[in-house]
Amino acid sequence: MAVLGGHMVHELLIKKSFIIKTLDDKHDCHRVYNNSEAKVKWIASRVESLVKSNPTVSAKLLGDLILERYNVAVDMKKLYNVKQRVMSQLRSDHNSSFRYLRQYAYTLTQTNPGTAIHIKIQKPLTTFHRLFLSFQAQKQGFIEGCRPFIGLDGCHLKRPCGGVLLSAVALDANNGIFPLAVCICEKETK
């Protein structure tokens, strides 16, 4: 017996044990993959590289991947939130990388004298608008060893910031393509 606050308390020590005599290891229940603890942040960290490399990946494919790799079934609403989270982070990464553009241009002009690099910024928000780049070696190579032909081509940029990548090329003495300049600019609108 023990005394607690002036009252007597009886301590009962009861030992219980059990023995398994037979085990029937066969069962017909199925496994449940639903896990409400799989949060958007956790799922996004697992599929981030896939969404960054392929922004058009479907939410269903992301769900299949999570089920296959981690045995976790996720509802479609949560998967759409995952994709939206990763895409907004991707847009943020793209937008923040433009702040280094002026420093990159300065470094190019210091290390490659004669390089032409022009950056156009939109006012009043000071956001990136256009970029033109041609190295001095490209200009010199065109003058000294290329045919008097300049070809232009462009491709649409599919990332969140969009735009068009234009390139100017020439033909060298072996009919090989010789790059002259590149330009990143806004899309053509009608």
One Martini backbone bead per residue (centre of mass of N, CA, C, O) as a GRO file, in nm:
protein
  190
    1MET     BB    1   0.100   0.034   0.016
    2ALA     BB    2   0.003   0.378  -0.043
    3VAL     BB    3   0.055   0.727   0.009
    4LEU     BB    4  -0.193   0.978  -0.109
    5GLY     BB    5  -0.295   1.255   0.029
    6GLY     BB    6  -0.400   1.068   0.288
    7HIS     BB    7  -0.443   0.819   0.105
    8MET     BB    8  -0.517   0.498   0.031
    9VAL     BB    9  -0.336   0.283  -0.194
   10HIS     BB   10  -0.380   0.016  -0.397
   11GLU     BB   11  -0.164  -0.227  -0.515
   12LEU     BB   12  -0.187  -0.392  -0.826
   13LEU     BB   13  -0.045  -0.690  -0.942
   14ILE     BB   14  -0.088  -0.780  -1.279
   15LYS     BB   15  -0.035  -1.066  -1.468
   16LYS     BB   16  -0.018  -1.093  -1.825
   17SER     BB   17  -0.064  -1.354  -2.068
   18PHE     BB   18   0.020  -1.509  -2.392
   19ILE     BB   19  -0.062  -1.763  -2.641
   20ILE     BB   20   0.026  -1.893  -2.952
   21LYS     BB   21  -0.098  -2.177  -3.115
   22THR     BB   22  -0.221  -2.050  -3.386
   23LEU     BB   23  -0.150  -1.960  -3.743
   24ASP     BB   24  -0.334  -1.777  -3.986
   25ASP     BB   25  -0.177  -1.623  -4.273
   26LYS     BB   26  -0.446  -1.593  -4.409
   27HIS     BB   27  -0.590  -1.327  -4.616
   28ASP     BB   28  -0.867  -1.097  -4.760
   29CYS     BB   29  -0.742  -0.832  -4.732
   30HIS     BB   30  -0.678  -0.507  -4.833
   31ARG     BB   31  -0.487  -0.255  -4.925
   32VAL     BB   32  -0.437   0.077  -4.802
   33TYR     BB   33  -0.323   0.393  -4.963
   34ASN     BB   34  -0.441   0.596  -4.792
   35ASN     BB   35  -0.287   0.926  -4.700
   36SER     BB   36  -0.329   1.217  -4.516
   37GLU     BB   37  -0.010   1.282  -4.459
   38ALA     BB   38   0.016   1.360  -4.755
   39LYS     BB   39   0.147   1.643  -4.844
   40VAL     BB   40   0.208   1.883  -5.070
   41LYS     BB   41   0.505   1.936  -4.996
   42TRP     BB   42   0.604   1.643  -5.012
   43ILE     BB   43   0.516   1.579  -5.300
   44ALA     BB   44   0.667   1.813  -5.439
   45SER     BB   45   0.955   1.710  -5.357
   46ARG     BB   46   0.923   1.436  -5.534
   47VAL     BB   47   0.824   1.593  -5.832
   48GLU     BB   48   0.993   1.844  -5.918
   49SER     BB   49   1.186   1.741  -6.145
   50LEU     BB   50   0.964   1.648  -6.339
   51VAL     BB   51   0.814   1.921  -6.374
   52LYS     BB   52   1.061   2.087  -6.468
   53SER     BB   53   1.121   1.901  -6.726
   54ASN     BB   54   0.778   1.868  -6.743
   55PRO     BB   55   0.518   2.093  -6.737
   56THR     BB   56   0.292   1.889  -6.891
   57VAL     BB   57   0.237   1.709  -6.675
   58SER     BB   58   0.019   1.508  -6.531
   59ALA     BB   59  -0.156   1.444  -6.247
   60LYS     BB   60  -0.194   1.141  -6.290
   61LEU     BB   61   0.107   1.071  -6.322
   62LEU     BB   62   0.187   1.167  -6.041
   63GLY     BB   63   0.006   0.965  -5.890
   64ASP     BB   64   0.135   0.708  -6.005
   65LEU     BB   65   0.419   0.763  -5.897
   66ILE     BB   66   0.351   0.775  -5.594
   67LEU     BB   67   0.230   0.492  -5.580
   68GLU     BB   68   0.480   0.333  -5.682
   69ARG     BB   69   0.708   0.451  -5.483
   70TYR     BB   70   0.511   0.503  -5.190
   71ASN     BB   71   0.221   0.386  -5.149
   72VAL     BB   72   0.040   0.654  -5.237
   73ALA     BB   73  -0.272   0.788  -5.239
   74VAL     BB   74  -0.394   1.064  -5.441
   75ASP     BB   75  -0.583   1.316  -5.492
   76MET     BB   76  -0.646   1.536  -5.746
   77LYS     BB   77  -0.648   1.803  -5.592
   78LYS     BB   78  -0.366   1.768  -5.468
   79LEU     BB   79  -0.214   1.738  -5.740
   80TYR     BB   80  -0.282   2.021  -5.845
   81ASN     BB   81  -0.142   2.167  -5.609
   82VAL     BB   82   0.137   2.056  -5.665
   83LYS     BB   83   0.175   2.169  -5.951
   84GLN     BB   84   0.128   2.466  -5.876
   85ARG     BB   85   0.364   2.490  -5.678
   86VAL     BB   86   0.595   2.418  -5.875
   87MET     BB   87   0.529   2.635  -6.093
   88SER     BB   88   0.562   2.884  -5.907
   89GLN     BB   89   0.858   2.822  -5.839
   90LEU     BB   90   0.959   2.831  -6.130
   91ARG     BB   91   0.881   3.124  -6.187
   92SER     BB   92   1.053   3.240  -5.959
   93ASP     BB   93   1.326   3.139  -6.063
   94HIS     BB   94   1.319   3.291  -6.331
   95ASN     BB   95   1.280   3.581  -6.224
   96SER     BB   96   1.538   3.584  -6.034
   97SER     BB   97   1.759   3.538  -6.263
   98PHE     BB   98   1.747   3.835  -6.398
   99ARG     BB   99   1.928   3.989  -6.184
  100TYR     BB  100   2.208   3.873  -6.331
  101LEU     BB  101   2.229   4.005  -6.618
  102ARG     BB  102   2.410   4.257  -6.578
  103GLN     BB  103   2.653   4.104  -6.465
  104TYR     BB  104   2.694   3.929  -6.715
  105ALA     BB  105   2.742   4.161  -6.916
  106TYR     BB  106   2.987   4.280  -6.775
  107THR     BB  107   3.167   4.025  -6.787
  108LEU     BB  108   3.170   3.997  -7.094
  109THR     BB  109   3.301   4.279  -7.159
  110GLN     BB  110   3.564   4.219  -6.990
  111THR     BB  111   3.646   3.924  -7.124
  112ASN     BB  112   3.511   4.031  -7.422
  113PRO     BB  113   3.616   4.230  -7.628
  114GLY     BB  114   3.353   4.349  -7.850
  115THR     BB  115   3.104   4.270  -7.724
  116ALA     BB  116   2.755   4.239  -7.792
  117ILE     BB  117   2.532   4.375  -7.539
  118HIS     BB  118   2.171   4.397  -7.508
  119ILE     BB  119   1.944   4.551  -7.275
  120LYS     BB  120   1.591   4.548  -7.217
  121ILE     BB  121   1.381   4.747  -7.015
  122GLN     BB  122   1.093   4.775  -6.843
  123LYS     BB  123   0.874   5.024  -6.774
  124PRO     BB  124   0.852   5.076  -6.425
  125LEU     BB  125   0.939   4.763  -6.325
  126THR     BB  126   1.206   4.649  -6.426
  127THR     BB  127   1.181   4.438  -6.672
  128PHE     BB  128   1.234   4.205  -6.885
  129HIS     BB  129   1.254   4.210  -7.258
  130ARG     BB  130   1.558   4.214  -7.395
  131LEU     BB  131   1.823   4.028  -7.589
  132PHE     BB  132   2.159   4.083  -7.713
  133LEU     BB  133   2.417   3.854  -7.866
  134SER     BB  134   2.770   3.916  -7.961
  135PHE     BB  135   3.069   3.804  -8.034
  136GLN     BB  136   3.372   3.893  -8.151
  137ALA     BB  137   3.447   3.615  -8.278
  138GLN     BB  138   3.199   3.601  -8.461
  139LYS     BB  139   3.252   3.854  -8.628
  140GLN     BB  140   3.537   3.777  -8.725
  141GLY     BB  141   3.458   3.504  -8.860
  142PHE     BB  142   3.271   3.625  -9.071
  143ILE     BB  143   3.474   3.814  -9.213
  144GLU     BB  144   3.713   3.582  -9.264
  145GLY     BB  145   3.518   3.282  -9.328
  146CYS     BB  146   3.249   3.370  -9.466
  147ARG     BB  147   2.979   3.385  -9.627
  148PRO     BB  148   2.743   3.614  -9.777
  149PHE     BB  149   2.543   3.482  -9.535
  150ILE     BB  150   2.222   3.520  -9.361
  151GLY     BB  151   2.049   3.347  -9.111
  152LEU     BB  152   1.716   3.303  -8.978
  153ASP     BB  153   1.587   3.203  -8.650
  154GLY     BB  154   1.318   3.049  -8.449
  155CYS     BB  155   1.197   2.995  -8.105
  156HIS     BB  156   0.989   2.890  -7.869
  157LEU     BB  157   0.938   2.955  -7.534
  158LYS     BB  158   0.800   2.735  -7.273
  159ARG     BB  159   0.834   2.884  -7.040
  160PRO     BB  160   0.693   3.106  -6.823
  161CYS     BB  161   0.816   3.365  -6.982
  162GLY     BB  162   0.875   3.316  -7.263
  163GLY     BB  163   0.908   3.373  -7.602
  164VAL     BB  164   1.195   3.434  -7.825
  165LEU     BB  165   1.450   3.261  -8.009
  166LEU     BB  166   1.702   3.415  -8.188
  167SER     BB  167   1.903   3.346  -8.490
  168ALA     BB  168   2.228   3.401  -8.635
  169VAL     BB  169   2.364   3.275  -8.944
  170ALA     BB  170   2.631   3.114  -9.121
  171LEU     BB  171   2.855   3.023  -9.383
  172ASP     BB  172   3.113   2.840  -9.430
  173ALA     BB  173   3.352   2.687  -9.634
  174ASN     BB  174   3.196   2.392  -9.548
  175ASN     BB  175   2.883   2.449  -9.501
  176GLY     BB  176   2.871   2.547  -9.220
  177ILE     BB  177   2.747   2.647  -8.924
  178PHE     BB  178   2.763   2.996  -8.810
  179PRO     BB  179   2.745   3.174  -8.537
  180LEU     BB  180   2.647   3.521  -8.451
  181ALA     BB  181   2.355   3.546  -8.296
  182VAL     BB  182   2.139   3.640  -8.019
  183CYS     BB  183   1.779   3.653  -7.928
  184ILE     BB  184   1.560   3.778  -7.675
  185CYS     BB  185   1.201   3.794  -7.707
  186GLU     BB  186   0.905   3.868  -7.776
  187LYS     BB  187   0.620   3.794  -7.898
  188GLU     BB  188   0.432   3.775  -8.170
  189THR     BB  189   0.171   3.995  -8.254
  190LYS     BB  190  -0.161   4.066  -8.412
   0.00000   0.00000   0.00000
